[in-house]
Amino acid sequence: MALQIPPNCDLTLGLVCLEKLPDATTVWRMRVDERFLNPAGIVQGGFLSAMMDSAMGASAVLSVAGKKVYVANTEMKSSFLRPARVGDVLTCTASVLKPGHVIAFLGATVVNEEGNLVSTGSSTYLIKERTG
């Protein structure tokens, strides 16, 4: 199976990768549009979780330097600390908390333009080497 880079989920969210650091930290940005709002007019938490999942997944792949791998999120916790609204530019930073060859633990934060924490997440990723 060929990998699609960037994946459709990232295209839908409008995610842009700003940085990939040597320690496998990645930094992503997206602008909130009206498609992501709940009935109260704020970003539905699932979209923030999807942003963090994409960022942490990329960091998980980078954490296994020199190998081609697939990663799968096996569990994720998200906390929502303040609302995000249409037009907000959100920045997500994901980092590897504990690398591994089979399982890796990652964390992420999302901040708004003012640097206020919007959400946090942590996740466990299953890592599988891919052939070809």
C-alpha positions in Angstrom: 0.0 0.0 0.0 1.4 3.4 -1.0 1.4 6.1 1.6 -0.3 9.4 0.8 1.7 12.4 2.0 0.2 14.6 3.2 -2.8 12.4 4.2 -6.4 13.6 3.5 -7.0 14.2 7.2 -4.2 16.8 7.3 -5.5 18.4 4.1 -9.0 18.6 5.5 -7.8 20.4 8.7 -5.4 22.6 6.7 -2.5 21.4 8.8 0.9 22.7 7.8 4.1 21.3 9.3 6.4 24.2 10.4 9.2 22.2 11.9 10.7 18.8 12.3 13.4 18.9 15.0 16.3 16.3 15.5 14.7 15.1 18.7 11.5 14.2 16.7 9.5 17.2 18.0 7.2 18.5 15.3 5.4 21.8 15.1 2.1 22.3 13.2 -0.2 25.1 12.4 -3.9 25.4 11.3 -6.4 28.2 10.9 -9.8 27.4 12.3 -12.7 27.7 9.9 -16.4 27.4 10.3 -16.4 23.7 9.3 -14.8 22.8 12.7 -17.4 24.5 15.0 -19.9 22.9 17.3 -23.4 24.5 17.8 -22.0 26.9 20.4 -19.6 28.4 17.9 -16.4 27.0 19.2 -14.1 24.3 17.8 -15.4 20.8 18.4 -12.9 18.9 20.5 -12.5 16.1 17.9 -10.8 18.5 15.5 -8.3 19.6 18.2 -7.7 15.9 19.0 -7.2 15.2 15.3 -4.6 18.0 15.1 -2.7 16.5 18.1 -3.0 13.0 16.7 -1.5 14.0 13.3 1.4 15.9 15.1 2.1 13.1 17.5 2.0 10.5 14.8 4.5 12.4 12.7 6.8 12.7 15.8 6.4 8.9 16.4 7.5 8.2 12.9 10.5 10.5 13.3 11.5 8.9 16.6 12.5 5.7 14.9 15.4 7.2 12.9 16.6 5.4 9.8 13.6 3.0 9.7 10.5 3.1 7.6 7.6 2.5 9.9 3.8 2.6 10.2 2.4 4.0 13.5 -1.0 3.5 14.9 -2.5 5.4 17.8 -3.6 2.8 20.3 -4.9 5.2 23.0 -5.2 9.0 23.4 -6.2 11.4 26.1 -7.2 15.0 25.3 -7.9 17.9 27.6 -9.6 21.1 26.4 -8.6 24.1 28.4 -10.0 27.1 26.5 -12.2 27.6 23.4 -10.9 28.2 19.9 -13.0 30.2 17.5 -13.2 30.9 13.7 -10.1 32.6 12.5 -7.9 31.5 15.4 -4.5 30.3 14.3 -3.5 27.3 16.4 -0.1 25.9 16.8 0.5 22.3 18.0 3.8 21.0 19.3 4.3 17.3 19.6 7.1 15.5 21.3 8.3 12.0 22.2 8.0 11.4 25.9 9.4 7.8 25.8 10.6 6.4 22.5 10.5 2.7 21.7 10.8 0.2 18.9 7.3 -1.3 19.4 5.5 1.3 21.6 6.2 5.0 22.0 4.6 7.5 24.3 4.0 11.1 23.0 2.6 14.4 24.2 1.2 17.5 22.5 0.1 21.0 23.3 -2.1 23.4 21.2 -1.8 27.1 21.8 -3.6 30.1 20.2 -1.9 33.1 18.7 -1.5 34.7 22.1 0.3 31.7 23.4 -2.6 30.6 25.6 -2.9 26.8 26.1 -6.0 25.5 24.3 -5.6 21.8 24.6 -3.2 19.1 25.7 -2.9 15.5 24.7 -1.0 12.3 25.3 -0.9 9.1 23.3 0.5 5.7 22.9 1.6 4.6 19.4 2.2 1.1 18.2 5.2 1.1 15.8 5.5 -1.5 13.0 8.4 -1.6 10.6 7.2 -1.5 6.9 8.9 -3.3 4.1 9.4 -1.9 0.6 
